[in-house]
């Protein structure tokens, strides 16, 4: 199949180009020239287009394309900025797909769209989505709207839609500590040090996304792409510090419920002092704190069973042997 | 009263926040992007949202329309709303050029509807306080106004420097700086009256900048005094500093933070004046900083207080059947000055 990949210049995008080619697809990779995109290796079956969904000729971009893998999204900025940089370009892409007649879409979303206070023990594809978006961060708002639009267009036009929600993506190039804790000077405060992390290696995640393109079983499905939840936050943070992938020097453990209690108390006090619209850092907003640090299990059986996905590099084993990553 | 907000972007958010506070309004929102219109409607709990302005006019029949789109759509949308019998509030700048403003003004006159521009800073609390001092005679006559905006428009992530989705202001003479000229021109016109002549200097200080110009200076001779107006994309920190010099007092305002300090001649020995002014200024700055912090924490940053006051006065006037807070001749004076400040740039 000929696949249009948006956001191809990013960390996950470059791995997805490789995975799509490995699975026999030809790729039209859309890269933004001035947005930190790194060159991707050109190889047979990869056509590079420089541009941006907000200004590119989308009909031309979609010409002869059988499927779209939509990865492009903004990660920074306030609610309006992320909405304008994530949702509006997605809307333009969906309109163009409807015009041109492209009927297969794989959307790469995020675990953030779930309501993290709802599950009792496990976060699965059937867990409820966040409905009180005003309490969540700009990224969650924009990704929720992005999913909402994609589902609406797919339903209206009878497209094949598959949504992939990756866990914490890591690889040797990059390993984020956002979901692990909070930086305080040269220290990393590890929130809920014993909780399990929903880690997915970037190559493994890319393979899952690529499998969704051609798989009949993926039609109409949502998959949480998680290698395993074997790794604990404390150990992961220590490993990244040891390998020099974080500039933090030491870890400080903070029990999850203690941090949540502080957030609840601070918000209550701040509301009493400054009114209901009080502005606080995300770490002090209980809903956002839960979405980052709540201890849950993260089963991955659905993607394995329906897609035949085999998490290629397990996070735990890759950490032990970095050469495998 | 039925109100429509056309354009659901960043500034529309501020209009919708204020409209939410005014009782008795039924508000709808419209945007070319159905998602943007729906997003705004959901966030502000609005019962109606549209992606077609004509359909909005047909179904809603609004009494007031706020035009908050990019400037190139202002004239068409405002004209249409006026023709359908709505009063109109248009975001700044009200029109891409002075001739278009005159066209709009005529349309409002023939429709017998009010048309005002969002000129927020004349309605901000510090400016209003200075106006009261001038009115009472305590300030004396205004001699000179010095207004300078410092904003890093070319910073990474800035909408004005996004090469992938060029900001509509790039089509205006002077580029994105033109988007801020209304603020400078409205304060100049407010304090020293309509301009008689102006000399300007436009520069591109940073050759790597995505902006056509990143610095602007102007010296204005006006009916009641003089003004120096400036915009700098290089000076730090971000600020909107306005100094009004009068025959009895000088007012220094920081309009992004809502700050004001006054320098005056104190009674008694003139030798004590610098000390007394120093103490008073220090006290003002401390109080302003605390007020600004409180406002930011409360989710009501002072930078938007002027817009809030303008909209509230507009609706009070409409309900009372009185004249709106900005008269056409005031908007005209600002539009003429802006045309003068950018004269020659379009050709260049």
Boltz contact constraints between the chains, C-beta under 6 A:
constraints:
  - contact:
      token1: [A, 34]
      token2: [B, 163]
      max_distance: 6.0
  - contact:
      token1: [A, 52]
      token2: [B, 164]
      max_distance: 6.0
  - contact:
      token1: [A, 54]
      token2: [B, 164]
      max_distance: 6.0
  - contact:
      token1: [A, 54]
      token2: [B, 165]
      max_distance: 6.0
  - contact:
      token1: [A, 55]
      token2: [B, 164]
      max_distance: 6.0
  - contact:
      token1: [A, 55]
      token2: [B, 165]
      max_distance: 6.0
  - contact:
      token1: [A, 80]
      token2: [B, 10]
      max_distance: 6.0
  - contact:
      token1: [A, 87]
      token2: [B, 35]
      max_distance: 6.0
  - contact:
      token1: [A, 88]
      token2: [B, 33]
      max_distance: 6.0
  - contact:
      token1: [A, 91]
      token2: [B, 33]
      max_distance: 6.0
  - contact:
      token1: [A, 91]
      token2: [B, 35]
      max_distance: 6.0
  - contact:
      token1: [A, 149]
      token2: [B, 35]
      max_distance: 6.0
  - contact:
      token1: [A, 274]
      token2: [B, 297]
      max_distance: 6.0
  - contact:
      token1: [A, 274]
      token2: [B, 298]
      max_distance: 6.0
  - contact:
      token1: [A, 275]
      token2: [B, 298]
      max_distance: 6.0
  - contact:
      token1: [A, 277]
      token2: [B, 299]
      max_distance: 6.0
  - contact:
      token1: [A, 278]
      token2: [B, 297]
      max_distance: 6.0
  - contact:
      token1: [A, 279]
      token2: [B, 297]
      max_distance: 6.0
  - contact:
      token1: [A, 279]
      token2: [B, 299]
      max_distance: 6.0
